[in-house]
Amino acid sequence: MTFKIDLHSHSTVSDGVLTPSELMERAHANGVQVIALTDHDEISGLAEAESKASELGLKFVNGIEISVTWLGRTVHIVGLGIDPTNKILNKGIQTIRSGRAERAKLMGMKLEELGFSGAYEGARKLATNPSLISRTHFARFLVQNGYCPNMQVVFDKYLGDHKQADVPVEWAKLEEAVYWITSAGGQAVIAHPGRYKYKPSEFRSLYKAFVESGGEAIEVITGSHRPDQYAKYADVARKYGFLASVGSDFHEVAPGRLDLGELPPLPDDLTPVWHNWF
C-alpha cells in the first residue's frame, strides 16, 4: 500500500464526534488520500463529506455500516462504493433505524435500574442524530460522568452483547444487508471480524453464508483489531479468497485507538478491495 487509505470511519451522523466535514479535514491533515465514510445504518452524511473531500483533493468513497444479526449476535457489514440514492438500500436501512429509537429507550431504562441516573437523556444529548442513539452514546455518557474509566469497560460490563444493560434486537439478516449493498452497486465487507465472539465452526458458517450472499471482502487491518489479529485475518482472507480491506473504525481521538492515517499496510500477497477502483 503506497498511499494512505481508510475505508471505515464514523461521523456525528451516527456515533462519531466529528461532523462529516470535520472528519474529512482530519483525514486530509493526517495525510489520508482515500477515505470512506461508513456511518451506522445511515447515509445522510455522505453528500457533505463528499463535498468537503472534493474541496480538499481527497478521493471519497460512499459507504455505510449495516447492522446484522447472525446467530444471536450483532455483526457489522460495511458497504463500499454504494449509490446513496438507491431505493432498495434506503428502504432497507430505514427498517433498521426504526428499531433503534425503542431500543435506546429500553437501554436507558436498564441503566437507570442499575443506578445510572439520567442515562437516556444523557445519551440523547450526545447524539447529533436523534434517530440514532447507540450504545456508543450511552458509553460516552457513563465515561464522561465518571461511572466507568473507559468505553471498553462499559461494553465489557454493561453494554456488550448479552451484558446487563444490552437490549437484544433483530437487525437485518446477513443476506439482506449484502443484497442492499450490492443492489446499490457496492461491495460488501465483513467489518472487524476479530470483535465477534463465535466458535470456529460458527465463523466458517458466517464466511460461507457471506460469500453465497455475494459478499466479497473482509477487514484485515482495522483499528478494532489488536495488532496480533492482523495476521490471523490475513490468513482468513487467503483461505476464503476474500478481498482485503483496511479501516481505522475512527469515532474520536482516544487513547489506545488508531487515528485516521495510522493504519499499517496490508500484506503484499493480499488483493485489496480497491484493486480495480483507480
C-alpha positions as a printed NumPy array, in Angstrom:
array([[  0.   ,   0.   ,   0.   ],
       [  1.835,   3.052,  -1.286],
       [ -0.757,   5.56 ,  -0.163],
       [ -2.876,   6.142,   2.928],
       [ -6.379,   4.727,   2.624],
       [ -9.078,   4.44 ,   5.284],
       [-12.321,   2.66 ,   4.426],
       [-14.12 ,   2.68 ,   7.778],
       [-14.94 ,   5.861,   9.698],
       [-17.853,   7.489,  11.518],
       [-19.253,  11.   ,  11.869],
       [-21.845,  12.702,  14.057],
       [-24.494,  11.344,  11.708],
       [-24.103,   8.075,  13.638],
       [-21.811,   7.731,  16.653],
       [-18.694,   9.693,  15.774],
       [-17.777,  13.026,  17.356],
       [-16.725,  14.915,  14.201],
       [-19.119,  16.216,  11.579],
       [-18.669,  14.758,   8.088],
       [-16.745,  17.888,   7.058],
       [-14.548,  17.828,  10.161],
       [-13.809,  14.158,   9.561],
       [-12.613,  14.909,   6.032],
       [-10.464,  17.767,   7.333],
       [ -8.821,  15.499,   9.902],
       [ -8.212,  12.809,   7.296],
       [ -6.577,  15.357,   4.993],
       [ -4.452,  16.8  ,   7.801],
       [ -3.281,  13.28 ,   8.665],
       [ -2.195,  12.538,   5.106],
       [ -5.052,  10.227,   4.122],
       [ -5.612,  10.166,   0.371],
       [ -8.641,   7.862,   0.055],
       [-11.407,   7.953,   2.668],
       [-14.804,   6.279,   3.129],
       [-17.496,   7.485,   5.49 ],
       [-19.349,   4.43 ,   6.834],
       [-21.9  ,   5.625,   9.366],
       [-24.085,   3.039,  11.091],
       [-27.241,   2.37 ,   9.048],
       [-27.067,   5.972,   7.788],
       [-26.12 ,   7.688,   4.538],
       [-27.294,  11.234,   5.246],
       [-23.743,  12.488,   5.882],
       [-22.311,  11.341,   2.556],
       [-23.12 ,  14.426,   0.475],
       [-21.477,  16.789,   2.964],
       [-18.444,  14.534,   3.31 ],
       [-18.021,  14.129,  -0.442],
       [-18.251,  17.883,  -0.997],
       [-15.575,  18.607,   1.612],
       [-13.372,  15.764,   0.368],
       [-13.528,  17.146,  -3.172],
       [-12.602,  20.595,  -1.878],
       [ -9.571,  19.103,  -0.111],
       [ -8.484,  16.892,  -3.015],
       [ -9.348,  13.611,  -1.286],
       [-10.673,  10.573,  -3.13 ],
       [-14.015,   9.904,  -1.431],
       [-15.854,   6.579,  -1.24 ],
       [-19.558,   6.451,  -0.385],
       [-20.024,   3.916,   2.395],
       [-22.254,   2.551,   5.126],
       [-22.017,   0.076,   8.007],
       [-25.126,  -2.086,   8.285],
       [-26.134,  -3.847,  11.493],
       [-26.809,  -7.566,  11.075],
       [-27.97 , -10.27 ,  13.466],
       [-26.14 , -13.568,  12.966],
       [-26.617, -16.477,  15.382],
       [-27.991, -14.145,  18.029],
       [-25.122, -11.654,  17.929],
       [-24.524,  -8.373,  16.136],
       [-22.261,  -8.373,  13.091],
       [-21.452,  -5.299,  11.021],
       [-21.262,  -5.342,   7.242],
       [-19.599,  -2.389,   5.552],
       [-20.743,  -1.356,   2.1  ],
       [-18.237,   0.473,  -0.104],
       [-18.894,   2.339,  -3.333],
       [-22.652,   2.45 ,  -2.827],
       [-25.128,   4.666,  -4.641],
       [-26.8  ,   6.573,  -1.776],
       [-29.893,   7.249,  -3.902],
       [-30.648,   3.552,  -4.409],
       [-34.241,   2.8  ,  -3.339],
       [-33.582,  -0.77 ,  -2.191],
       [-30.758,   0.335,   0.103],
       [-32.717,   3.263,   1.511],
       [-35.81 ,   1.194,   2.209],
       [-33.729,  -1.48 ,   3.9  ],
       [-31.811,   0.748,   6.275],
       [-34.966,   2.629,   7.197],
       [-36.336,  -0.585,   8.706],
       [-33.238,  -0.844,  10.911],
       [-33.329,   2.776,  12.064],
       [-36.953,   2.477,  13.118],
       [-35.964,  -0.107,  15.723],
       [-33.124,   1.943,  17.181],
       [-35.303,   4.538,  18.945],
       [-37.211,   1.983,  21.022],
       [-34.006,   0.101,  21.788],
       [-32.376,   3.279,  23.115],
       [-35.283,   3.937,  25.482],
       [-35.154,   0.372,  26.827],
       [-31.379,   0.593,  27.268],
       [-31.796,   3.815,  29.19 ],
       [-34.33 ,   2.143,  31.488],
       [-31.98 ,  -0.751,  32.174],
       [-29.138,   1.607,  33.023],
       [-31.427,   3.595,  35.331],
       [-32.272,   0.352,  37.145],
       [-28.544,  -0.275,  37.567],
       [-28.151,   3.118,  39.236],
       [-27.02 ,   5.271,  36.334],
       [-29.344,   8.234,  36.674],
       [-30.193,  10.246,  33.552],
       [-28.677,   7.72 ,  31.146],
       [-31.195,   8.111,  28.339],
       [-31.279,  11.904,  28.419],
       [-27.502,  11.995,  28.704],
       [-27.037,   9.735,  25.69 ],
       [-29.636,  11.667,  23.704],
       [-27.774,  14.923,  24.266],
       [-24.597,  13.312,  22.92 ],
       [-26.33 ,  12.095,  19.757],
       [-26.384,  14.693,  16.999],
       [-28.784,  12.487,  15.063],
       [-31.798,  11.935,  17.387],
       [-32.938,   8.911,  15.376],
       [-29.669,   7.109,  16.034],
       [-28.882,   6.876,  19.747],
       [-26.456,   3.982,  20.022],
       [-24.614,   2.012,  22.663],
       [-21.632,   4.244,  21.976],
       [-23.562,   7.328,  23.096],
       [-24.566,   5.601,  26.341],
       [-20.958,   4.518,  26.853],
       [-19.693,   8.077,  26.374],
       [-22.231,   9.309,  28.925],
       [-21.083,   6.757,  31.511],
       [-17.415,   7.619,  30.981],
       [-17.942,  11.386,  30.955],
       [-19.907,  11.192,  34.206],
       [-17.301,   9.085,  35.974],
       [-19.302,   5.865,  36.181],
       [-16.679,   3.901,  34.234],
       [-12.996,   4.608,  33.464],
       [-13.239,   3.999,  29.706],
       [-15.509,   2.841,  26.907],
       [-14.184,  -0.723,  26.862],
       [-15.144,  -1.241,  30.493],
       [-18.67 ,  -0.029,  29.721],
       [-19.088,  -2.595,  26.971],
       [-17.424,  -5.378,  28.945],
       [-19.68 ,  -4.831,  31.971],
       [-22.915,  -3.323,  30.719],
       [-23.49 ,  -2.778,  27.008],
       [-21.776,  -5.595,  25.122],
       [-23.891,  -8.364,  23.603],
       [-25.869, -10.111,  26.356],
       [-24.482,  -7.873,  29.13 ],
       [-26.635,  -6.335,  31.893],
       [-27.946,  -3.294,  30.014],
       [-27.855,  -4.639,  26.477],
       [-31.182,  -4.796,  24.661],
       [-31.135,  -7.593,  22.086],
       [-32.577,  -6.58 ,  18.765],
       [-33.094,  -8.298,  15.453],
       [-31.138,  -6.289,  12.919],
       [-31.032,  -7.113,   9.217],
       [-30.385, -10.654,   8.073],
       [-26.935, -11.188,   6.579],
       [-28.259, -11.914,   3.103],
       [-30.496,  -8.815,   3.286],
       [-27.625,  -6.48 ,   4.147],
       [-25.434,  -7.854,   1.375],
       [-28.332,  -7.59 ,  -1.082],
       [-28.977,  -3.959,  -0.157],
       [-25.308,  -3.123,  -0.658],
       [-24.865,  -4.957,  -3.957],
       [-28.174,  -3.584,  -5.271],
       [-26.697,  -0.129,  -4.679],
       [-23.626,  -1.06 ,  -6.733],
       [-21.402,  -1.529,  -3.696],
       [-19.041,  -4.145,  -2.34 ],
       [-19.887,  -5.886,   0.934],
       [-17.168,  -6.237,   3.589],
       [-17.258,  -8.069,   6.925],
       [-16.192,  -5.398,   9.419],
       [-13.675,  -6.165,  12.201],
       [-14.273,  -9.944,  12.451],
       [-11.938, -10.141,  15.438],
       [-14.619,  -8.498,  17.596],
       [-17.163, -11.275,  17.205],
       [-17.465, -13.98 ,  19.848],
       [-18.077, -17.014,  17.661],
       [-16.756, -20.552,  17.737],
       [-14.52 , -21.591,  14.801],
       [-17.375, -23.591,  13.255],
       [-19.67 , -20.569,  13.511],
       [-17.106, -18.343,  11.821],
       [-16.848, -20.871,   8.986],
       [-20.617, -20.758,   8.585],
       [-20.563, -16.944,   8.61 ],
       [-17.907, -16.768,   5.898],
       [-19.707, -19.36 ,   3.763],
       [-23.077, -17.6  ,   4.033],
       [-21.455, -14.23 ,   3.332],
       [-19.833, -15.471,   0.129],
       [-23.016, -17.223,  -1.004],
       [-24.913, -13.947,  -0.486],
       [-22.493, -12.017,  -2.705],
       [-20.055, -10.7  ,  -0.098],
       [-16.534, -10.043,  -1.338],
       [-14.194,  -8.731,   1.328],
       [-13.1  ,  -8.77 ,   4.953],
       [-11.386,  -6.158,   7.099],
       [ -7.871,  -7.319,   7.897],
       [ -6.177,  -4.173,   9.168],
       [ -8.589,  -2.266,  11.381],
       [ -8.486,  -0.121,  14.466],
       [-10.86 ,  -2.624,  16.051],
       [ -8.297,  -5.441,  15.778],
       [ -5.318,  -5.939,  18.027],
       [ -2.041,  -5.988,  16.081],
       [ -1.693,  -9.724,  16.747],
       [ -5.006, -10.286,  14.937],
       [ -3.817,  -8.79 ,  11.644],
       [ -2.031, -11.991,  10.607],
       [ -4.986, -14.153,  11.674],
       [ -7.447, -12.35 ,   9.433],
       [ -4.94 , -12.089,   6.615],
       [ -4.951, -15.906,   6.71 ],
       [ -8.76 , -15.897,   6.658],
       [ -8.679, -13.688,   3.556],
       [ -6.261, -16.087,   1.86 ],
       [ -8.252, -19.195,   2.801],
       [-11.632, -17.903,   1.641],
       [-10.409, -15.792,  -1.27 ],
       [-11.649, -12.551,   0.274],
       [-10.519,  -9.181,  -0.925],
       [ -8.831,  -7.347,   1.955],
       [ -9.981,  -4.047,   3.397],
       [ -8.497,  -1.584,   5.856],
       [-10.174,   0.945,   8.115],
       [ -9.459,   2.715,  11.377],
       [-13.108,   2.463,  12.528],
       [-12.488,   6.028,  13.666],
       [-15.058,   7.567,  16.007],
       [-12.962,  10.006,  18.013],
       [ -9.408,  10.674,  19.146],
       [ -8.973,   8.415,  22.15 ],
       [ -6.097,   6.717,  23.998],
       [ -5.254,   3.329,  22.545],
       [ -7.266,   3.902,  19.358],
       [ -5.822,   4.339,  15.885],
       [ -6.317,   7.757,  14.357],
       [ -7.116,   8.385,  10.713],
       [ -3.97 ,   7.766,   8.672],
       [ -2.278,   5.493,  11.228],
       [ -3.084,   2.121,   9.659],
       [ -0.186,  -0.195,   8.824],
       [ -0.069,  -1.644,   5.275],
       [ -1.733,  -4.829,   4.12 ],
       [  0.454,  -7.883,   3.459],
       [  1.713,  -7.728,  -0.131],
       [  0.107, -11.01 ,  -1.192],
       [ -3.469,  -9.959,  -0.387],
       [ -5.686,  -8.406,  -3.046],
       [ -7.068,  -5.118,  -1.705],
       [-10.742,  -4.328,  -2.083],
       [ -9.734,  -1.223,  -4.061],
       [ -7.584,  -3.132,  -6.582],
       [ -9.758,  -2.09 ,  -9.543],
       [-11.034,   1.266,  -8.352],
       [ -8.422,   3.572,  -9.825]])
